[in-house]
């Protein structure tokens, strides 16, 4: 693990089910909200790129420095767990090769759980992100965070070999 990744991990903090808190009025907005829908729509479209993530087909959509990654064809085990095409797995901002944002972990019959991640694109445009995912032992409630960081790797589908 390189020093930059270690620093990102140390800087990352867990976001507990902010969607549920926001809907209950406990908070007004995500304190680390990556961008608003209006900002996304106003920022010039930069393109879509196909990616692979653990056997699922993904699409990275970029508007300026704003990034969203969504499933286009989830693998069978995720489909069985209720993950549908179009489900967003990451939203964030890009600054050069560095990326920081919010990833989502999925569990059958539960809302996606957000958590902070950071990482970078390599020379082949593969994206590696690291953060501490929330943990759920029983049901959908979040009861803490993983003791080890989660590593998300998105492989650019048409990258250099």
C-alpha positions in Angstrom: 0.0 0.0 0.0 1.5 3.4 -0.9 1.6 6.4 1.3 -1.1 8.3 -0.6 -3.5 5.4 -0.2 -2.7 5.2 3.5 -3.4 8.9 3.9 -6.7 8.6 2.1 -7.7 5.7 4.4 -6.8 7.7 7.5 -8.8 10.7 6.2 -11.8 8.6 5.2 -14.7 8.6 7.6 -17.8 6.4 7.7 -21.1 7.9 6.6 -24.0 6.2 8.5 -27.2 5.8 6.4 -27.4 9.5 5.5 -30.3 8.9 3.2 -32.4 7.6 6.0 -31.3 10.4 8.3 -32.1 13.0 5.7 -35.6 11.5 5.0 -36.3 11.7 8.8 -35.2 15.3 8.9 -32.2 14.6 11.2 -30.0 16.3 8.7 -30.7 18.6 5.8 -28.0 17.5 3.4 -25.0 15.2 3.2 -22.2 17.1 4.9 -19.8 15.7 2.3 -22.2 15.9 -0.6 -20.2 15.4 -3.7 -22.4 17.5 -6.0 -26.0 18.6 -6.5 -28.2 17.4 -9.3 -28.2 21.0 -10.7 -24.4 21.1 -10.7 -24.3 17.8 -12.5 -26.7 19.0 -15.2 -24.9 22.4 -15.6 -21.5 20.9 -16.0 -20.5 20.0 -19.6 -20.8 16.3 -20.4 -17.4 14.7 -20.8 -18.4 11.2 -21.9 -19.2 7.7 -20.8 -16.6 4.9 -20.4 -17.3 1.2 -19.9 -15.7 -0.5 -16.9 -15.6 -3.9 -15.2 -16.1 -4.3 -11.4 -15.9 -7.8 -10.0 -17.6 -9.3 -13.1 -20.3 -6.6 -13.4 -20.4 -4.3 -16.4 -20.3 -0.6 -15.2 -20.4 2.8 -16.9 -18.4 5.8 -15.7 -20.1 9.0 -16.6 -18.2 12.2 -16.3 -19.3 15.8 -16.4 -16.2 18.0 -16.0 -14.6 16.8 -12.8 -17.8 15.2 -11.5 -18.0 11.4 -11.8 -20.7 8.8 -11.4 -20.3 5.1 -11.8 -23.4 2.9 -12.2 -24.1 -0.8 -13.0 -25.1 -1.4 -16.6 -25.1 -5.2 -16.3 -24.8 -6.4 -12.7 -23.5 -10.0 -12.3 -26.0 -12.7 -11.4 -25.4 -12.7 -7.7 -26.0 -9.0 -7.5 -29.2 -9.3 -9.6 -30.4 -11.9 -7.2 -29.7 -9.5 -4.3 -31.8 -6.8 -6.0 -29.2 -4.6 -7.7 -30.6 -3.3 -10.9 -29.0 -1.8 -14.0 -28.6 1.9 -13.3 -27.8 1.5 -9.6 -25.1 4.0 -8.6 -22.1 2.5 -6.9 -20.0 5.7 -6.7 -20.3 9.5 -7.0 -17.5 11.9 -6.6 -15.0 14.4 -7.9 -11.8 13.9 -9.9 -8.8 16.2 -9.5 -6.2 15.0 -12.0 -5.7 11.3 -11.3 -7.0 11.6 -7.7 -10.7 10.8 -6.9 -12.7 11.3 -3.8 -16.4 10.6 -3.1 -19.1 8.3 -1.8 -19.4 4.6 -2.6 -22.5 2.5 -1.9 -22.6 -1.0 -0.6 -25.6 -3.2 -1.4 -27.6 -5.8 0.6 -30.7 -7.6 -0.5 -33.9 -5.8 0.6 -32.0 -2.9 2.1 -31.2 0.6 0.9 -27.7 1.1 -0.4 -25.4 2.3 2.4 -23.0 5.1 1.6 -19.4 5.5 2.8 -16.4 7.8 2.0 -13.8 6.5 -0.4 -10.7 7.9 -2.1 -8.2 6.7 -4.6 -6.8 7.3 -8.1 -6.8 6.4 -11.7 -3.7 4.6 -13.0 -2.1 5.1 -16.4 -4.5 2.6 -18.0 -7.5 4.6 -16.6 -8.3 1.8 -14.0 -9.7 3.3 -10.9 -8.9 2.0 -7.4 -10.9 3.3 -4.4 -10.4 2.6 -0.7 -12.7 3.3 2.3 -14.3 1.7 5.4 -17.6 0.2 4.4 -20.5 0.2 6.9 -21.3 -3.2 8.3 -24.7 -4.8 8.8 -25.0 -8.0 10.9 -28.7 -8.4 11.2 -31.3 -6.7 9.0 -30.7 -3.5 7.2 -29.5 -1.3 10.1 -25.9 -0.3 10.1 -24.1 -1.3 13.3 -20.6 0.0 12.6 -17.9 -0.1 10.0 -15.7 -2.8 8.7 -12.4 -3.4 10.6 -10.5 -3.5 7.4 -10.8 -1.1 4.5 -12.8 -2.1 1.4 -11.0 -1.9 -1.9 -13.0 -1.2 -5.0 -11.3 -1.7 -8.4 -12.9 -0.6 -11.6 -11.1 -1.9 -14.7 -11.4 0.2 -17.9 -13.0 -2.1 -20.4 -10.9 -0.9 -23.4 -7.7 0.0 -21.5 -4.1 -0.8 -22.6 -3.0 -4.3 -22.0 
